Amino acid sequence: MARRRRGAGPLWALGLCLARVAGQLVEPSTAPPKPKPPPLTKETVVFWDMRLWHVVGIFSLFVLSIIITLCCIFNCRVPRTRKEIEARYLQRKAAKMYTDKLETVPPLNELTEIPGEDKKKKKKKDSVDTVAIKVEEDEKNEAKKKKGEK
């Protein structure tokens, strides 16, 4: 009787077959392994002979200059005190009143004087203080009206 070898079965044949297929797919390389790149530090040369900290510094200065420019263009400074907030509110209100008055001004040909007619009294121009007082009076009147309506 033939003696059966240990491990000689269908699983052993399948393993042998897979080993041959795998050997054909992956060929072992005789080249030395690729060296790892050096770790990234602040002294690593990035490009144009500039170190990493140079590039980060230049980039942050560029971003900071853009932010400062945008803040100057759009005037986005935050007021610090209550007086400044109130002063800006009065400025906006006075500017609105001024633009409203400009819209009511008649055209230039109606403003020119016609010879022979009586000269009308000229009105004094409103100063900034009188405009601020008028704004405050308007606010008080609006508050009274609101209280009266409720």
Sequence and secondary structure as in RCSB ss.txt:
>XXXX:A:sequence
MARRRRGAGPLWALGLCLARVAGQLVEPSTAPPKPKPPPLTKETVVFWDMRLWHVVGIFSLFVLSIIITLCCIFN
CRVPRTRKEIEARYLQRKAAKMYTDKLETVPPLNELTEIPGEDKKKKKKKDSVDTVAIKVEEDEKNEAKKKKGEK
>XXXX:A:secstr
     TT SHHHHHHHHHHHHHHHH     S          TT EEETTEEHHHHHHHHHHHHHHHHHHHHHHHT
     SHHHHHHHHHHHHHHHHHHHHHHHS  HHHHS  TTS          HHHHHHHHHHHHHHHHHHHHHH 
